[in-house]
Amino acid sequence: MSQNKLSRRSMFAGAATVGAAAAAVAIVPSAVQQMSAQPAVAPKPPPERGGGYQLTERVKQYYKSTLV
């Protein structure tokens, strides 16, 4: 009976591994395509008197995601 449990565990572990690999294969091409589609933007120089906070589009997107 212990061999039966071991093979059942192995089967579930194998199925989980295959599922994770399939998900990774499905996600990676779209991520690479998105990365290559974005134009390279030169970063802005840092402010002379400190204070590096800037309200960028990314920050605005984050604030929108936190609204309940």
URVEN-V644580 format. One record per backbone hydrogen bond with DSSP energy under -1.0 kcal/mol. CO is the residue of the C=O (numbers start at 1). NH is the residue of the N-H. If there is no record, write none. Layout:
CO:NH / CO:NH
This chain:
1:5 / 2:6 / 3:7 / 4:8 / 5:9 / 6:10 / 7:11 / 8:12 / 9:13 / 10:14 / 11:15 / 12:16 / 13:17 / 14:18 / 15:19 / 16:20 / 17:21 / 18:22 / 19:23 / 20:24 / 21:25 / 22:26 / 23:27 / 24:28 / 27:31 / 28:32 / 29:33 / 30:34 / 31:35 / 32:36 / 33:37 / 34:38 / 54:56 / 56:60 / 57:61 / 58:62 / 59:63 / 60:64 / 61:65 / 62:66
